[in-house]
């Protein structure tokens, strides 16, 4: 609406509409809570009225709305066991079936100490700002703790390729992670992706700079108001995707699949938008690239730039309300600094009664148990003999 207006006008408008939109999102997630508690028996207009009421100070200082938002990230209590399990998968140093007691009591205690150390370090990185220098794989634990993990592209884990029996050599899958995701957690996520879909998973690691700064980077990537933080992983993804596309024919690649989650959907969408300005690259994307966005919170997602694009969201995921689930009638009024309205295209797959935002606990595990049946990930890619067994088999996977 304001694309032709001067920047001095567009920037304040983008900031104002962003603030108003955050209030709408809070009302929306509160409405989901109302619908859930009433088993969807209330008319939607009445549920929205109650949801809006929950965001006002008169309703216990809006505490119910903020609690709904917290559940919209952390999920309902029944999702706690998979969350705990996935934490062990991420941070426990060995396979969980390698111990024989009492013989291995001492190694078990050593691994337990390592787990606690890694868990404490992960919590530290969530809340304590890192030093600007990047750590590396040879850095000691204290260096990893204090320094920022590098923004880096990683090939598939050795365990996904060492057997030399990749059944899908003509496909290349790349995972782009979201906020507050350390390398260890990102690796655990791509272990799950590998077990579910049988394809080796490359990683574009978007490192965490604490939850607070990660959210600031999301704001920068979504509104364009601040060119900081989100730019590095976007440029790295563009470079890798451009190279993969232009070398696809000589490398025998016929399909490139991007799996993005949370902040990763912003990075991916912005990278696709930029690459869409390159005619030759755009043509290759339209021929080869498929995109699967979990909890898409981007501002512009151009489905027509790729062969296929799908947005997968839980109705009770507060982050998905930033983009994919934002009320359709209001999307034209949320503008970024360029004056472009919120626009999320592509196929939508929504589980309206599911809550939570975490990729493994609230999406992948749920998918393995039969949710999102309309997704092409389920229809075309999921390993049919593992739909029920995938979670049980994760503990036997090599983490290297």
Secondary structure, 3 states (H helix, E strand, C coil): CCCCCCHHHHHHHHHHHHHHHHHHHHHHHHHHHHHHHCCCCCCHHHHHHHHHHHCCCCCHHHHHHHHHHHHHHHCCHHHHHHHHHHHHHHHCCCCCCCCCCCCCHHHHHHHHHHHHHHHHHHHHHHHCCCEEEECCCCCCHHHHHHEECCCEEECCCHHHCCCCCCCCCCEEEEEECCCCCCHHHHHHHHHHHHHHHCCCEEEEECCCCCHHHHHHHHHHHHHCCCCCCHHHHHHHHHHHHHHHHHCCCCCCCCEEEEEEECHHHHHHHHHHHHHCCCHHHHHHHHHHEEEEEECCCCCEECHHHCCEEEEEEEEECCCHHHCCCCCHHHHHHCECCCCCECEECCEEEEEEEEECCCHHHHHHHHHHCCCCCCCHHHHHHCCHHHCCCHHHHHHHCCCC
